[in-house]
Amino acid sequence: MSTDAVSHSTSSTLSGELEEQIITWRRHLHQHPELSFEEFATSQFIFDTLSQFPGLELSRPTPTSVMARLTGPYPGKVLALRADMDALPITEENDIPFASIHEGVMHACGHDGHTAMLLGVAKILAERKDSLHGEIRFLFQHAEELLPGGAQEMVKAGVMEGVDYVVGSHLDAGLPTGQIGIIYGPAMASPDSFRLTITGKGGHAAYPHMTVDPIAVGAQVVTNLQHIASRNIDPIDHLVVSVTKFISGTAYNVIPGSAELAGTVRSFTPEVRREVPELMHRILRGITEAHNAEYELDYEYGYHPVVNETEVTQVVHTAAEELFGKDRIAMIRPAMGGEDFSAYQQEAPGVFFRVGSRNEEQGIVYPHHHARFNIDDEALAYGVQVFVRTAEKLLKWT
């Protein structure tokens, strides 16, 4: 297909009927969102929909996830395709016919679209089972938004056993509809977190010399933690250390006895990831000992960083170029956000690509996790086509 043709249609491999069906699935899911680890109706909807497609072997790896296996009559490689399905604890502010019916719960990150796209991919490829060499596993994953994450649970349940490649995608509010985002190597950071308690000695604010002020100590901690990224780690190694919570005190004339801080650390390499908590302990020991305070640090490792394997990424890159032309490819930069798709990449080489879903003419411009986030429904067909063409390239078909 030429680039000019794509500018007028997104449906080179999709019938108009199927494209409308994918949009209908997405709008149903958007209207009925469920939080992480609570996706009972969502996973049942997925299971029931997949049951209508020929040749799929369905299972429930966890109570709220679904796996569909498409096994061809000939031996070959095993490809896993993944979509997530959970929503966020956000009250939707969009005035649309398919807005969330569940107060305080919203699909504000595009997971409804991810699921609808993969349902469409499953329908297309299931109809071609007789020519497939190998196997395709469609992974409909729960709980991407909440640690410890659904991906790791599905891996533990065995969904990646024998898998040769894994491919996932994310709708992207920063890219216009029609663009496909590609990145080689590190793509998304590890979202680690920490909680910190500084214990001092409370007392009257008029007599600070008789106290150990945890707010003053905490302020120095906040400042000095910034030196980890700016002075302790090689600038070439991407790192973010953000203190996002500082709670202490109850009255204007009372120096409190403790302060609670929390934040996040984002990095890409195992070396930096291991070094940061060690540096935090060193800074905290020095500051608290200097001021006769104490500290307790609870550091939690989140998801692994998403690192796209070169050869599989090249396949997706080529597939998108063949479908839409070079001018529709956006070579994107690494993002400091996290994604538990990385759990699958620990088991097999994989790639996580982006599907543009921004449409300024329709007012679809709000970022992910915003109460007015939405996606351009026309973006779904682009994602479906890339998945299908990638499967065609990674596996053998008769």
Buried (B, 14 or more C-beta within 10 A) or exposed (E): EEEEEBEEEBBEBBEEEBBEBBBEBBBBBBBBBBBBBBBEEBBEBBBEBBEEBEBBEBBBBBEBBBBBBBBBEEEBBBBBBBBBBBBBEBEBEBEEEBBBEBEEBBBBBBBBBBBBBBBBBBBBBBEBBEEBBBBBBBBBBBBBBBBBBBBBBBBEBEBBEEBBBBBBBBBBBBBBBBBBBBBBEBBBBBBBBBBBBBBBBBBEBEEEEEBBBBBBBBBBBEEBBEEBBEEBBEEEBBBBBBBEEBEBBEEEEEBBBBBBBBBBBBBBBEEBBEBBBEBBEEBBEEBBEEBEBBBEBEBBBBBBBBBBBEEBBBBBBBBBBEBBBEEBBBEBEBBBBBBBBBBBBBBBBBBBBBBBBBBEEEEBBBEBBBEBBBBBBBBBBBBBBBBBBBBBBBBBBE
